[in-house]
């Protein structure tokens, strides 16, 4: 089971506005508990309360379960959803508050209060919405699949959606006040990464409730439902450790490129982030997103084989020097061809300078014949180039850079991918990259090779592209042998 992050510790930027917001969330949690108390009264199933609090506390203590970009396991969400039915809205709210009161690591009191209030609010909202949606208060009296699905299943799914929205809004609020991240962008990001996961939570939570009450398995149902999830969580963590090892390898490779070409400082990481956002906007699966992100991170690795004098040229490059620089995707392919965990990213790296109209390099591919990963990198590469200060021009504002890319849809770039980047930027913030005078001084006076105008210039040189195509064919023969 994969999902995005469950509510965890909020940002440590505890300014005055953040503290006021945390106070509001604490008040909200108390009001929701009060509404639940008036609506249904206090919880009466104290054994169930103890079991659910213990399970939730264990899940919260073990919450450091990130297994890579966009992937996490959330047992707490399942438990809170089941608690909404088993112990009611007040019970679910108390389960959330008591579970998050336990912190193994030292955290500021304001952060702890926010965690307690936020998770309590999510539990209470789930319980109240379940009842408002027509959920049965006497689940034990339901007999047969139809009454259980109508009286428990459907209302529980509605409660599941309400918990998802509550999670997104409250977490986005604290990120807005603590870090200045726009709520709309944060909510969009959370919903895009947690939406499908919450469907899974709803189904598992329903199963939990059915086993506990109608099937009369009781607290033992926790073992039947959650034990396999704990095992799955452990397996995903092992996978996460492997991913983090890969990330460290990627970081080391990128650092070597940036050491040789200081003008590219941060470029690979920015392109990787843009690639990830664009791939998400295109609806690609987790594995494909990971491969595109990796390709974006390593797309310029081949610069290691390009002479430094060519990278930092202070005069216009000769034809031979242009070819030397333009061969960097081929060099990257040669360097990475024996590394297993980047195999799915190689096509994107090799062809990220192809053009949609077929006048790119190294192979002159066109349209959908260009690997999708390469088309994504091409858009991300050009966007970052335009929003970065150069020695020959100022950085373009993100909106202006995006408009420039739209004008290149169908010629240099895939218009469908450009539109996907536009949708992604509507959900995320992007700032221009300003570079110091010292860094600009070592960047050379030549137009950056990622600048869209550089692509146009080479598109007019069929002779140089023919040389690159021949080099690409030679490399393919070498790799095959």
VOGU-901095 format. One line per field, with one value per residue (C-alpha): x, y, z. Coordinates in pm, whole numbers, plus 32768, in hexadecimal, padded with zeros to 4 digits. Example, Ala and Ser with C-alpha at 12.3 -4.5 7.8 and 13.67 -1.06 7.14 Angstrom:
X 84CE:8557
Y 7E3E:7F96
Z 830C:82CA
This chain:
X 8000:808D:8023:80A5:8101:800B:8001:8149:820A:81C8:82DB:83BE:8391:82CA:8287:816A:8077:80C4:8080:7F32:7ED6:7F34:7E54:7D38:7D6A:7D6C:7C26:7B94:7BED:7B3E:7A08:79F2:7A0E:78F7:7817:7853:7802:76B6:7662:76AF:773C:7886:7920:78AE:7989:7AB8:7B69:7B50:7BD4:7D06:7D50:7D24:7DF6:7F0C:7F05:7EFB:8017:80EB:80A0:80F3:823C:829F:822C:8388:8337:838D:83F3:843D:8393:8218:8216:81BD:80F5:7FE6:7F56:7ED5:7DDF:7D47:7D27:7C86:7B88:7B28:7B1A:7A10:7921:79A1:79B7:78FE:796D:79DB:7A96:7B42:7BA8:7C35:7CEB:7D98:7DF4:7E74:7F39:7FF5:803B:8154:8295:83D9:849E:84A8:83BA:8350:820B:8162:81B5:8133:7FF1:7FBD:7FEF:7EFB:7DF3:7E12:7DF7:7CE0:7C22:7C4D:7BC2:7A9B:7A45:7A45:7956:7869:785C:7820:76E9:7674:7694:75A1:769B:7605:7643:75E5:76C0:76A2:7531:7577:7555:75B1:7694:759E:7546:76B6:7725:760C:7617:7790:7852:77C5:77C1:7920:79A0:7901:79AC:7AF1:7ADA:7A8E:7BC1:7C98:7C1F:7C4C:7DAD:7E01:7D68:7DF3:7F50:7F52:7EF0:8019:8105:8078:80BA:8202:82AA:81DC:816F:8022:7F05:7E78:7FC1:7FF2:7E8E:7EAC:7FF0:7F63:7E22:7EDB:7FBB:7EC7:7D82:7DAD:7E47:7D14:7C3D:7D15:7CF3:7B78:7B6B:7C58:7BA2:7A55:7AEB:7B71:7A15:7964:7A50:7A40:78C4:77E1:78D5:7907:7A7E:7AAF:7C07:7CA9:7C40:7D59:7E53:7DA7:7D96:7EC2:7FCC:7FF1:8005:811F:81D7:8196:8216:8358:8388:834F:844A:8551:84F9:8513:8671:86D6:863E:86F6:8839:87F1:87AB:88FC:89A2:88E8:8949:8AB7:8AA9:89FA:8AF5:8C0F:8B65:8B2B:8C94:8D08:8C01:8BAB:8AB3:89D2:89BF:8866:87EE:87D1:870B:861D:85E6:85A8:849E:83F5:83FD:8358:8244:8205:81FD:8102:802E:8036:7FAF:80DE:810B:81FC:830C:82FB:8307:8438:84E5:8496:8515:8658:8682:8652:8754:885A:880A:8949:8A34:8AE0:8B79:8C84:8D11:8D08:8E46:8E26:8E99:8D6B:8C79:8CFB:8D44:8D5B:8D3F:8C51:8C91:8D17:8C57:8D39:8D08:8B90:8B96:8C6E:8B6D:8A42:8ACF:8A96:8954:8A18:8B2D:8A29:8992:8AEA:8B38:89EE:89A8:8A2D:896E:8833:8760:8771:871F:85BB:8642:8740:865E:85F0:8759:87D1:86C1:8673:86F3:8615:8516:83A7:83D3:84ED:8608:86AC:87C8:8864:8776:8685:8552:8405:82B0:8245:8372:8439:8429:832E:8436:8512:83F0:83B2:8521:852E:8412:849F:85FD:8587:84AB:85C6:86B2:85BE:857D:86F1:87C5:88C7:89EF:8935:87D5:8707:8632:84D0:83AC:8311:81D3:829D:837A:8248:81B4:82FD:82E8:817F:81F3:82E9:81E7:81EB:8345:8447:8362:823D:810E:8062:818A:819C:802D:8078:818D:809A:7FA3:80B8:812F:7FCB:7FE7:8150:8221:8356:8456:8551:86BC:8791:8908:8A20:8B0A:8C29:8B6A:8B02:8C6F:8CD8:8BAB:8C3A:8B98:8AFD:8989:893A:890E:87B9:8739:8623:86DA:8804:871A:869F:8803:8865:871C:8795:88DB:8886:89FA:8A43:8910:8983:8AD0:8A1A:8931:8A5F:8AFD:89B9:89AB:8B12:8AC9:8998:8A73:8B6C:8A5D:89C6:8B18
Y 8000:8152:82AD:8405:8485:8473:85A2:85AD:86BC:880C:88F8:896D:8AD7:8B39:8CA8:8D6B:8D21:8BAE:8BAE:8C5E:8B5D:8A3F:8ADC:8AE2:8970:8917:89D8:8929:87D4:882D:88AE:8771:869A:8768:8740:85CB:85BB:8670:859D:8441:8462:83E0:8298:8164:8054:808C:7F49:7FAE:8107:8072:7F8C:80A1:819A:8098:8047:81B6:820C:80F6:8173:82DB:8281:81BE:82D3:8314:822F:82F2:8204:82FC:840B:8404:82BE:827F:8189:8211:811D:823C:82A8:814B:813A:8292:823A:80F5:81AA:8294:816B:8093:81A1:82C6:842A:8482:833B:836A:84CC:8456:8336:842F:851E:8412:8358:848F:8500:83FF:847E:83BB:84E2:8632:8723:8886:8893:895C:884E:8740:8800:882C:86BA:865C:8756:8707:858E:85B4:8693:8595:8482:8554:85C6:845D:83F6:851C:84FE:8386:83CC:84ED:840E:8318:822E:8131:8163:7FF6:7F3B:7DF8:7DDE:7DE8:7C9B:7C4D:7CF6:7DFD:7E96:7E9A:7F3F:8042:807C:8074:8060:8188:827A:820B:8262:83BA:83DF:836E:8489:8582:8511:8534:8699:86F2:866D:8739:8881:8880:8818:8913:8A20:89E9:89D8:8B23:8BD7:8B29:8B1F:8C06:8AEF:8B4D:8A79:8A33:89A4:88D3:884E:87F4:873C:867C:8619:85B0:84C9:844D:842D:82C7:8263:82D2:81F0:80D3:8152:8152:7FEA:7F6F:8039:7F9F:7E44:7E96:7F01:7DD5:7CE1:7D97:7DBB:7CF7:7BD2:7BE9:7BB7:7CE2:7D6F:7C3E:7CD1:7DCD:7CB2:7C27:7D76:7E3D:7D32:7CFF:7E7A:7E8F:7D82:7E42:7F7E:7ECE:7E55:7FB2:8043:7F51:7FC8:812F:80F1:8076:81AB:8291:81DF:8220:838D:83B1:831D:8410:8535:84D2:84BF:860F:86AD:8642:86ED:882D:882F:8828:891C:8A10:8AC2:898F:899F:8925:88F7:877D:8780:8888:87CB:868A:873C:87CB:8675:85D7:86DB:86BF:8544:8553:8646:8551:8440:835A:8241:824C:8183:8258:8398:8317:82C1:8416:84C5:83FA:844D:85BE:85AA:8507:85A1:8674:856E:854F:86A9:85F4:8581:86E0:87B0:88C6:89C7:8972:898A:8AE1:8B6F:8CED:8D04:8C69:8AF3:8A63:894E:8845:88D9:88E2:8773:8723:87C9:8735:85D7:85E3:8511:83FE:840C:83F5:82C1:8222:826E:81EB:80C0:7FC7:804B:7F7E:8074:8180:809E:8122:8285:8258:82AA:83EC:8452:83F3:84AF:85E1:86C9:8639:872D:86E9:8754:8658:8756:8702:861D:8521:8448:853A:8497:854A:8561:8435:837B:8431:8379:8422:844C:8509:85EC:8637:8686:8766:883B:8843:888F:89B4:8A3E:8A3C:8AD7:8BF5:8C34:8C42:8D7D:8D6F:8E4E:8EC0:8EF2:8F01:8DDF:8DD4:8DCD:8C6E:8CE4:8D81:8C4D:8B6D:8C4B:8C30:8AB4:8AB7:8B73:8A5B:8946:887D:88F4:88C2:8833:8747:882E:8722:8717:8894:8898:8797:8874:8997:88CD:8868:89CF:8A33:894D:8997:8ACC:8B10:8C25:8CAB:8C4A:8D7E:8D47:8E15:8EE5:8DFC:8CCD:8D80:8DDC:8C6D:8C0D:8C8E:8D7C:8C77:8C37:8B14:89CE:899B:8AED:8AB9:8BA1:8AB2:899C:8A76:8AC3:8954:88FD:89CF:890A:87C5:8781:8785:86B4:85B2:8595:8562:845D:839E:83AA:832E:8207:81B0:81B6:80D5:7FD9:7FE7:7FB2:7E8E:7DE3
Z 8000:7FA0:8000:8044:8197:82B3:839D:8455:8507:846E:840F:8524:84B2:85E9:85A4:8643:8528:8541:86B7:8682:8578:8660:876A:866D:861A:878E:87B9:8689:871B:8864:87AE:86DD:8816:88B2:8781:8783:88F6:88C0:878F:8811:896D:89F9:8989:8A49:89B0:8A8C:8A30:88C3:8921:89CA:88A2:87A0:8864:8887:8715:86B5:87A0:870C:85AE:8613:86BB:8583:8499:8406:82E3:81AC:809A:7F8B:7EC3:7EEB:7FAD:8116:81E3:82CA:83C5:849B:838D:8382:84FD:851A:8410:84BB:860A:857B:8576:8693:87A2:8700:86B0:8813:8835:86E3:8744:8890:87E7:86FF:8819:8909:87FD:878D:88F2:88F0:8853:8857:87CB:887A:87D1:882F:88F3:87DD:86DF:87C6:8807:8692:8653:8768:86FA:8589:85AF:86AE:85BA:84A3:8584:85F8:8498:8421:8537:8508:838C:83AA:847D:83A2:826F:8308:83A7:8497:860B:8654:8560:8627:85C4:8450:839B:8234:8137:80BA:820F:8274:812F:813B:82B3:82E1:819A:80DC:8208:8261:8105:8128:827B:81D8:80D9:81F1:82B1:8179:8142:82B2:82A9:8173:81E8:834B:82DF:81C1:82BB:839E:8273:81FA:8342:8395:823E:8163:8077:7FD3:805B:7F04:7E88:7FC2:7FC1:7E52:7E92:7FBB:7F0A:7DD0:7E9A:7FA6:7EE5:7E6F:7FBA:807A:7FA1:801F:8185:8160:80E8:81F7:8302:8294:82AA:8405:847C:83E3:8489:85D6:85F8:8507:84F1:866E:8658:873F:878D:86EE:859E:85CB:85AC:8477:83C5:843E:846A:82F0:82C9:83C7:8301:81BE:8267:82C9:8163:80D9:81CE:8149:7FED:806A:80F1:7F99:7EF5:7FE2:7F8F:7E21:7E6D:7F18:7DE4:7D04:7DE2:7DCD:7C50:7C35:7D24:7C3F:7B16:7BDB:7C52:7AE8:7A6B:7B86:7AA3:7AC0:7C3D:7CA8:7B41:7B4E:7C90:7C0A:7AC6:7B8A:7C5A:7B26:7A82:7BB2:7BBC:7A47:7A51:7B6E:7AA4:7980:7A67:7A4C:7B47:7C6A:7BBE:7A83:7B51:7C09:7AC0:7A2A:7B63:7B55:79E5:7A33:7B47:7A66:7914:790F:79A0:784F:7883:794B:77FD:7763:7787:7889:778C:76B4:77D9:7843:76EA:76E3:7568:7470:7450:730E:725E:72F7:7451:7422:73C9:74F7:75DB:7527:7554:76CE:76C2:7614:7715:782B:7788:7773:78E1:7966:7886:7986:7AB5:7AEE:7BB2:7AA2:797A:7966:794F:7838:7710:77B7:77F4:7698:75DB:76AF:759D:748C:73FE:73C2:7256:7220:7208:7354:73B4:73D1:7302:725D:72F9:72D4:737D:7447:73C1:74CD:761B:7703:7812:771B:76B7:7828:7869:7735:77BE:7921:789F:77CD:78E3:79E1:78E3:78A5:7A17:7A6B:7A54:793E:78EB:77B3:7845:7983:79F7:796E:7A61:7A6E:79BF:78A5:7883:786F:7760:769F:76B5:763E:750B:74C7:74E0:739F:7335:7445:7551:757E:75B7:768A:7778:7785:77ED:78FB:7985:7988:7A57:7B44:7B74:7BCA:7CF9:7D58:7D8E:7CBB:7CEC:7BF4:7C2D:7C61:7C44:7CD5:7C04:7C5E:7BE0:7AA4:7A6A:7A54:7981:783D:774A:7666:7667:774F:7690:7738:76C5:75C2:74D0:74D9:746B:734D:72DF:72CD:7222:70FD:70E6:7036:7007:717D:71C9:70CC:7182:72CB:7234:71B5:730F:73AA:72BC:730D:7480:7450:739D:74BA:75C2:7500:74E9
